[in-house]
């Protein structure tokens, strides 16, 4: 009898241990051990290859590099668009533009996230989180519906009336359409100091977007200016603006650490899109080459093994399902997300899920500097990539479409559109299976944007 009791006791102990371990793993990964906070930092116009943790040789991002050492770096992350509001809509909804309904920044009519879309903030707010966003420029603001679900949505730099932004001579005070990362950080830290319970805060930094607003003089004086041509000067300013932005990221991390919250916080840092910087004879963004849609993505999660570098292709639409998975929030019967949780990759599972990334640039604009030049952006562009092969479809000039072997040609210099029919057809079929094409009849025009909004976009260099 005693033997039977011993065996039964042993079995119960084993079962109990198994249950406890299962509960521990569930708690560890679902975030059910009390408040689990979420910090999302979006880096506007920031190329992945200009951060140290992605291989950049210059010391412009020490704080983000440090976070990468304590987290997971996704070295092949793709944005869904190369313009700010469209890309951010995907980051905040887990849906591609053709699913969430925000297709353009100006032109067409689909220039606002519809109320039917469900954002990360709405999901977390429904789960009891305090939600706040601190935005640094008009293109990431409420005009595009990106404020859905936020208890606090700070874009106070837009409070000046339009006659104070653009004067009678056409001069623009761009500072009223964007603010530096330090001002945005100050506001966010004030909010964090007073919030209790679980919170989700989104910080949007805009500094690398342009040279209209630069870091403080005392910061600039630390770095000797190059004596080269204008492009070299602009690249120099771009790196300094990244370094200043990185410093502000450090302030946020330090503030969380000082009050013991960092160890209970999911931190996600992601670029919304990159910048041409002269690659492909293009300075700004709006195209779909690698330097514009391959973005930095760093995720740091408490109690998760750190220092991992994931080479599998991932998408920014994967961010929302990943965060919801980590904090144990079920989105319920909400619009289907196009992304998938990256938690298996965070846990170290190595199987490549074989994702295909989609991106588009629907605005038809010309950035040509003279009337004799027709540039590539005067078309609707759509791209799909499976990490090795990348197809860029030119909707109105199909013969100018592009196909690249990214393994052999990572800088996309050799167009194989006419030479690799098998790979082309496979990616074409993937694109055809999507509801990607907007109404061609609305391809041009200013749509629903007001005169005030058009002037704000013009002041940021988006319109001539």
Buried (B, 14 or more C-beta within 10 A) or exposed (E): EEEEEEEEEEEEEEEEEEEEEEEEEEBBBBBEBEBBBBBBBBBBBBBBEBBBBBEBEEEBBBBBBBBBEBBBBBBBBBBBBBBBBBBBBBBBBBBBBBBBBBBBBBBBBBBBBEEEBBBBBBBBBBBEBBBBBBBBBBBBBBBBBBBBBBBBBBBEBBEEEBEEBBEEEEEBEBBBBBBBBBBBBBBBBEBBEEBEEBBBBBBBBBBBBBBBBBBEEEBBEEBEEEEEEEEEBBBBBBBBBBBBBBBBBBBBBEBBEEEEBBEBBBBBBBBBBBBBBEBBEBBBBBBBBBBBBBBBBBBBBBEBEEEBEBEBBBBBBBBBBBBBBBBBBEBEEBBEBBBBBBBBBBBEEEEEEEBBBBBBBBBBBEBBEEEEEEBBBBBBBBBBBBBEBBBBBBBEEEEEBBBBBBEEEEEBEEBBBEEBEEBBEBBBEBBEEBEBBBEEEBBEEBBEBEEBBBBBBBBBBBBE
